[in-house]
């Protein structure tokens, strides 16, 4: 009986170690920093909690493999200096609104309700310093539109 209990304990310990390793690896896929971002639209000021993707690896991975994205959260991609940007939805399970933002903090364009798992290219339509990804339908629901101002230290207009 003691040998059986010891094997059971070792099995649970091994399982716990594997689960911790998986959790650690999943955490590594997320951007390191969370910050507050505001968008001033005709319907008011909307506050988001965003992960910041600043490294090449963070920008490449983005929100891939995530099964959900809560309202009020998102990811802000830092593409400074301002440049033409192309995005896609490969390995992204959640439909998103992609908000393309110029260096002065003004929204240039919004790609609404993007298609999950698609490799279709979604272009910025002009030079941008950042892209905000939020759950699909957010822009329409909150009345966010091109020309609205984004408040975050990434943009000069803050």
BELMOZI-V159447 format. One record per pair of residues at least 24 apart in sequence whose C-alpha atoms are under 8 Angstrom apart, sorted by sequence separation. I is the first residue (numbers start at 0). GAP is how many residues later the second one is. D is the distance in whole Angstrom. If there is no record, write none. Layout:
# BELMOZI-V159447
i->{I | I}
gap->{GAP | GAP}
d->{D | D}
This chain:
# BELMOZI-V159447
i->{47 | 48 | 49 | 50 | 51 | 52 | 53 | 91 | 92 | 99 | 111 | 112 | 129 | 46 | 47 | 48 | 49 | 50 | 51 | 52 | 53 | 63 | 67 | 68 | 88 | 90 | 91 | 101 | 102 | 111 | 128 | 47 | 49 | 51 | 63 | 64 | 65 | 66 | 67 | 88 | 89 | 90 | 101 | 102 | 128 | 30 | 63 | 64 | 65 | 66 | 88 | 89 | 90 | 100 | 101 | 102 | 111 | 29 | 63 | 64 | 65 | 88 | 89 | 99 | 100 | 101 | 28 | 62 | 63 | 88 | 89 | 100 | 109 | 87 | 88 | 99 | 100 | 30 | 87 | 88 | 99 | 100 | 28 | 29 | 87 | 98 | 99 | 29 | 87 | 97 | 98 | 86 | 87 | 97 | 98 | 85 | 86 | 97 | 109 | 85 | 86 | 96 | 97 | 108 | 109 | 85 | 95 | 96 | 108 | 84 | 85 | 95 | 96 | 106 | 107 | 83 | 84 | 95 | 96 | 106 | 107 | 83 | 94 | 95 | 96 | 105 | 106 | 83 | 84 | 93 | 94 | 95 | 96 | 105 | 106 | 83 | 84 | 93 | 96 | 105 | 106 | 82 | 83 | 84 | 105 | 106 | 82 | 83 | 104 | 105 | 81 | 82 | 104 | 81 | 82 | 104 | 81 | 104 | 79 | 80 | 81 | 78 | 79 | 100 | 78 | 79 | 104 | 77 | 78 | 102 | 103 | 104 | 77 | 78 | 102 | 103 | 104 | 76 | 77 | 101 | 102 | 103 | 104 | 75 | 76 | 102 | 75 | 76 | 75 | 74 | 75 | 73 | 74 | 73 | 74 | 73 | 72 | 73 | 71 | 72 | 70 | 70 | 68 | 69 | 68 | 70 | 77 | 45 | 42 | 42 | 41 | 42 | 40 | 41 | 40 | 40 | 38 | 41 | 40 | 39 | 40 | 38 | 39 | 38 | 39 | 38 | 39 | 37 | 38 | 36 | 37 | 36 | 37 | 36 | 35}
gap->{24 | 24 | 24 | 24 | 24 | 24 | 24 | 24 | 24 | 24 | 24 | 24 | 24 | 25 | 25 | 25 | 25 | 25 | 25 | 25 | 25 | 25 | 25 | 25 | 25 | 25 | 25 | 25 | 25 | 25 | 25 | 26 | 26 | 26 | 26 | 26 | 26 | 26 | 26 | 26 | 26 | 26 | 26 | 26 | 26 | 27 | 27 | 27 | 27 | 27 | 27 | 27 | 27 | 27 | 27 | 27 | 27 | 28 | 28 | 28 | 28 | 28 | 28 | 28 | 28 | 28 | 29 | 29 | 29 | 29 | 29 | 29 | 29 | 30 | 30 | 30 | 30 | 31 | 31 | 31 | 31 | 31 | 32 | 32 | 32 | 32 | 32 | 33 | 33 | 33 | 33 | 34 | 34 | 34 | 34 | 35 | 35 | 35 | 35 | 36 | 36 | 36 | 36 | 36 | 36 | 37 | 37 | 37 | 37 | 38 | 38 | 38 | 38 | 38 | 38 | 39 | 39 | 39 | 39 | 39 | 39 | 40 | 40 | 40 | 40 | 40 | 40 | 41 | 41 | 41 | 41 | 41 | 41 | 41 | 41 | 42 | 42 | 42 | 42 | 42 | 42 | 43 | 43 | 43 | 43 | 43 | 44 | 44 | 44 | 44 | 45 | 45 | 45 | 46 | 46 | 46 | 47 | 47 | 48 | 48 | 48 | 49 | 49 | 49 | 50 | 50 | 50 | 51 | 51 | 51 | 51 | 51 | 52 | 52 | 52 | 52 | 52 | 53 | 53 | 53 | 53 | 53 | 53 | 54 | 54 | 54 | 55 | 55 | 56 | 57 | 57 | 58 | 58 | 59 | 59 | 60 | 61 | 61 | 62 | 62 | 63 | 64 | 65 | 65 | 66 | 67 | 76 | 96 | 99 | 100 | 101 | 101 | 102 | 102 | 103 | 104 | 105 | 106 | 107 | 108 | 108 | 109 | 109 | 110 | 110 | 111 | 111 | 112 | 112 | 113 | 113 | 114 | 114 | 115 | 116}
d->{5 | 5 | 5 | 5 | 5 | 5 | 5 | 6 | 6 | 6 | 6 | 6 | 8 | 7 | 5 | 7 | 5 | 6 | 6 | 6 | 8 | 8 | 8 | 7 | 7 | 8 | 5 | 7 | 6 | 7 | 8 | 7 | 6 | 7 | 7 | 6 | 7 | 6 | 6 | 7 | 7 | 5 | 4 | 5 | 7 | 6 | 5 | 6 | 6 | 6 | 6 | 5 | 8 | 5 | 5 | 7 | 7 | 7 | 4 | 6 | 7 | 5 | 5 | 6 | 6 | 7 | 7 | 6 | 7 | 5 | 5 | 5 | 8 | 7 | 6 | 6 | 6 | 8 | 6 | 7 | 5 | 8 | 7 | 8 | 6 | 5 | 7 | 8 | 5 | 7 | 5 | 6 | 6 | 6 | 6 | 6 | 5 | 5 | 7 | 5 | 6 | 6 | 7 | 8 | 7 | 4 | 6 | 5 | 5 | 6 | 6 | 6 | 6 | 7 | 5 | 8 | 5 | 5 | 5 | 5 | 6 | 6 | 6 | 4 | 7 | 7 | 5 | 7 | 8 | 7 | 5 | 8 | 7 | 5 | 6 | 5 | 7 | 8 | 7 | 6 | 6 | 7 | 4 | 7 | 5 | 7 | 4 | 6 | 5 | 6 | 5 | 5 | 5 | 5 | 7 | 7 | 4 | 8 | 8 | 6 | 8 | 7 | 5 | 8 | 5 | 7 | 5 | 6 | 5 | 8 | 6 | 7 | 5 | 8 | 5 | 5 | 5 | 5 | 7 | 8 | 6 | 5 | 7 | 7 | 5 | 8 | 6 | 6 | 4 | 6 | 6 | 7 | 5 | 5 | 7 | 5 | 6 | 7 | 8 | 8 | 8 | 7 | 8 | 7 | 6 | 8 | 7 | 8 | 7 | 6 | 7 | 8 | 7 | 8 | 6 | 7 | 8 | 8 | 5 | 6 | 7 | 7 | 5 | 6 | 6 | 4 | 8 | 6 | 6 | 7 | 5 | 6 | 7 | 5 | 7}
